[in-house]
Amino acid sequence: MFSHPPLTIFLWSLAVVIAYYFLSGFIWGAGYAPTSGKEIENVAELLEIKNGDTFYDLGCGYGRMIFTIAKRHNANCVGVEIDPLKCWWIKLMIRQKKLEGRVRVVHGNFLDVDLKDVEKAFVFLSTATPIMKKLREKMFQEMKAGAVVVSYTHRFKDWLPQKTQGKLFLYRVPELDQKIQG
């Protein structure tokens, strides 16, 4: 039936890799859409990332955001990613880019990660699922007042952004008395 089995195997393998690349996010809870280089710089500007800051990308995909911010802003970056293949890829890239000690990836659900020391974070989630509401509640419970979060494209419901820049929304974790009211 197939006159070129090696070619057929290669094409099927390629199709599986491409399908996983674009559809794996739906397996783990969110679609994959890379953030542009310009938007990454806008995120760093909004968060006022400086030399030595620690930055978290909650749902970091393939790590583009954490690699760029670590290199350009000399920040310590932590990516949280649930997809084990993406985590493997990020760990490989950390070694290749010689960013050990400045970039790390945590394999897991960001709803299970301790956020008490997070002061600057980024999310690119969807308001179509309850995940943003759960994450907002977690941030209010765990993050210190004054910590800042930038959300790309989607707003947190019942949390007013302090600043908007295009599709980026900057939020500041409120003081305890405001958390109770919000």
N, C-alpha and C positions, 0 to 999 in steps of 0.2 A: 504494500500500500504506500509506504513512504520510501522514496528512492534515496533520500539523504538523511539517515537516522541521526548523525551527529548534528546536522543543521536543525533538525526538528527538536532534538533535546535542547540545543542552545536557545532556540526561539521560545520554547515552553519555559525554560529556566528564566529567560529574560522577562517574559510576560509575568511570571510569578513575582520576581523581584520588583518590577514596576508596580504591579498591583499592591504588593505589600507596602511599598514606599508611599503610595497615595491613599491606601485604604486602611492601613494599620491603625491609624488614629481612631477610626470608628470602632475597631475591636476594643481599644483601650479607653474609649470614652470621649474623644474629641478628634475632629478632622485635622489634617495637616495642611497648614498654609504658612509658608515662610514669611517672615517679616522683612521688609526691604531694608537695605543698608541705610537709606536716608531716615527711615523710621527708627532704626536702632540708634542712630545719632540723636534723633529727637527725644527718644526715651532717656538716654544718658543726660541730655541737657535738662529735661524736665525734672529728673531725679537729682540733678546736680551731683553727678558721680565725680568723685575726686580720687586722686592717688591714695590707695590704701583702703578705700571704702569696700564694704562687702555688699554685693548685689545678688539677689535671688531671682531666677527665672522659674516660675512655677508652671511646669508643663513645657520644658525647654526643647522638645523635639530633637533635632539633630545638633543642637548646641550653638547655632550661629550667633545668637545674641550674647551668650556668655563668652565665647571666644573673642568676638569683636570688642566687647566692653573691657575684657581683661587686657587685651593688647593695646587698644587706643587710649584707655583711661587708667591703666595700671591698677585696676581694681581686682579684688578677690571675688571670684564669681562662683556661685553654686547653682547648678541646674537640678531641678527635680523632674524626673521623668518616669512614667509607669511602664513604658514599653521596653522590655529587656534588650531587644536588638538595637534600639536607639541608644540605650545606655552603653552597650558594648561599643558602639561606634564612637560615642563621645570619649570613652576611656582611651580608645585607640588614637583618636585625634589629639587628646591631651598630651600623650607621649610624643606623637609626631610633631606637634607644634611647640613642644618643650614648655608646657604650661603647668607642669606638676607643681603643686604648692600654691598655685594661684587660681586654678580652676578645678572644680570637682563636680561629680554628678552623684546624686542620690537616687537610687532605684526605688521607686515606690509612688504611692498615691500622695499627692501634696496635702490631702485632707488628713493624712496620718503623720505628717512631718511636723516637728515642733517648730513653731514660728516665733518663739519668745525673743530671740536675738535678731530677728529680721528687721532691718530699718529701711531698706530700699528693695522694692520688688516689682516684678513685671508679670502680667498675665495676659493671655490672648485666648479668651474662653468665649462661650456662647451663652446668651441669655435665654436660648431656647430650652435649656435644661436647668434643673435646680442647682447645678454645681456652683454658680456664682453666689447664690444666696447662702449656701453652706460655707463657701470660702469666706464670704463677708463676715458671717457669724464667727468663724474660726479666727479670722484676723482681729476682730473686736475683742475676743476672749484672750488671745495669746500675745498679740503684738503690743508693743509699748505705745502709749499716746505720742503722737507726732511722727510715727513711722509713715513712710510714703509708699504708695502703690500706684503704678501706671497700668491702666487697662487699655488694650488696643481694640478699637472698633466697637466693643460692647460696653455699655455702662452697667455699673452695679445698681440694682433697684434699691430705693430707699437710702441712698448714700450720695450726697451731692458732691460732684467733683469740685476741687478748689481751683482747678485750672483746666482749660481745654486747649489743645493744639492740634488742629485737624481732626484725625480719628483717635487721638490719644487723650485719655482722661486721667488727670492726676487727683488722687484721693489721699487724705491725711487721716490716720487713725485718730479718733477723737479721745478726749479725756474720759475717764470712767463715768462721770455723771452724764455726759452727752451720749455715751454708748448705751446707757440704760434707756434714755429717751428715744434713741434711734432705733 
